Amino acid sequence: MKLEELLSQRSGNLCELSGATDNLVAYEVPPALNRGADGYILITEKCLNQIEKKEEPDMAFWEGILPTAMWSEVPAVQVVAWRMLNRFRNESWAADSIDMMYLDEELLEWAKATGDHTGDAGVEFHKDSNGNILATGDTVTLIKDLDVKGSTLNAKVGTAVRNIRLVHDNIDQIEGKIDGQLIVILTKYVKKQ
């Protein structure tokens, strides 16, 4: 039987965290240690994106599902629930749930293995002037004339910058080419197309 079929059968074809039925994907709970189906959970794309910090966390969403999901009999679900509760540990509902939750020594070791529990739910994204999240490969438009330092280039408002790259250590900067020259641009001066 295929992995997806095993997970669907185990979960009743529902997200093992939220109980939703839309856009379900198999997620291998890191670190991958060849646990087979026991190392995977079936979850929605929304859960996946928030677990992997690809979108901003929706605290109300997690508050509604984690206090129930943490009681799952599936060890991988327990591990993910524990990690997510720890991201929101400064909220009373999450702190109360963590206090009630019990993981045996092996599961607790698995849950702590990624170090994800030490951070908080906050995720920093590159955002344009309107608050839209930017990604590598996006096209943006300049909203202000920019003089490029160390060059005679003056980038005019309305100039499209295609195939941008994110500056990994600074969420306020992106890289892109204007007139064939690679420059660093502040995100507050661009809008996503």
N, C-alpha and C positions, 0 to 999 in steps of 0.2 A: 504494500500500500504506500502511495506517495506521501510525503511529508504534509502537504496541504490537506490531503484527505484525512490523515490522522488528526491534524489540528482541528479541522472542521468537525470531525466526529466527536473529539474530546470536548469542544466548546459548544456544540450544538449549532454550529455555523454563526456564532456571535462573537463580537470582540470580547476577549477574556478580561478586559479592564472595564469597558463602558457598557457592554451588552448590546451595542449597536450592530447593525447588519450591513452597513454600507462600506464599500471600498476596503475590504479586509485584506491584510497582508501578513505573511509570516515574518516574525521578527526574532532573530537569534539574540538572546540576551547575553551580552558580553561579560567576561571574556569567553570566547568559543572554546570549549573543552571537549568537543565530540560527545555531547550528552544526548545526541539524537533528538527525537521529538521533545524530550524533557527539557531541552535547552532552548526551545522556541515557544513563543506565544503568538496567538492570532489576534491582531489588533487593527484598528482603523488607521487610515493614513493620518488623521488628525493626531491620534495618540503617538504614532511613530514620529511625526514631525516635531512634536513637543518633547518627546523623550530624547530625540537626537538634537534638540535645540536648534531646529531649522526654522522655527517660528516662535513668536512671543508666547509665553505661557498664559493659559487661560485658567486663573485660579478658581473661578466659580465652577468650571468644568471639572477640575480635579477634586475640588471639595465635594462635589456630588457623586464621584465614583470611587475614590480611593478608600474611604472608610468601609466600603463593601468589598472592593476587590482585594483588600489586604487579607480577608478571611478565606480566599481561594485555597483549595487543596493542591493546586498546581504550584510546585516550588518556583518555577520561573516567574509566575505571576506574583508570588509573594516577594520575590527579589525586586522586581520592577516597582511594585507598590511601595516597598520600603524605601527604595531610592527616590521615588517621586515625593513621598511624604517628607523625606529629609530635605528636599529642595524647598519645601514650604514650611519647614520646621519652626519658623518665627510666627506662624499663624497658630492660634489656639487650637483650631480643629485638627491640624496636622500634628501638633505636639501631643494632643490627647490620644490620637490614633497611634502614634509611635510608642507612647507609654503602654498601650494595651497590646501591641503587637509582639509576638514572640517568634524568633527565628532560631532554629538550632544552630550549633556552632558551625557546621558545614555551610548552611545557607547564609549565615551572617558573613562568613568569609567570602562567599561568592558575591554577596550584595556589596561588600566593601571593596572588592577587587579592582573596580574601575576608578575609585576615588570620587565618583560622581556625587556621592552623598555629602561631600565636604563643601560643595558650592551651594549657591542658592538658586532659586528659580529664574532669576534675572538673566536675560540673554541680551548681549549687545550686538546690534546689527548696523550695517552700513545703510543709512537712510538718506533719501533725497530731501530737497527743501520742503516737500509736502508730506514727509513722513513715510513715503513708500519704501519698502525694503528693496535694496539693490543687490544684484547677484552678478557674479562674473559672467561676461557675455552680453549683458544688457546694453541697450542704447539709451543715452541720456542727451538732453539738450541743455546748453548753457543758458542761465537766466540773467547773466550779468556779463558785461565786457570784462575780459581778464587779460592783464599784461603778464606774460610768461617771464619769470625771473631768469636772467642770464641769456635772454634771447630778444630779438626784435619782434617776435611774434606777438600779435594782439588778437586774442580769440574773441570774436564778436558774439553778442547775445543771439540766441537762436541756432548757434552752431551745433550740429549733431556729432556726438562722440560715440562711435560704434565699438562694440566688443570690449567693454571696459574690463579692468581687472581690479579686484579689491586689494587695498593695502592691508595686509593681515594684522599688523601690529598697531593700526590706527583706524578706528571706525569713521573718522572724519575725512578720510582721503581715499580717492580712487586713482587709478592710472588709465590713461587713454591717449590715443594719437589724434593730434590736430595738425593738419597739413604735413603729415608724415613724421611729425616729431612727437615722441613719447613724453607726456608731461604728467605731473601730479596735480589733481584738481580737488578742491575742497567740496565735499558733498553738499554743503549748504548753497552752492552756486549752480546746482544742476537739478533738473527734474527728469524723472523716468518717462520714457515714451511708451 
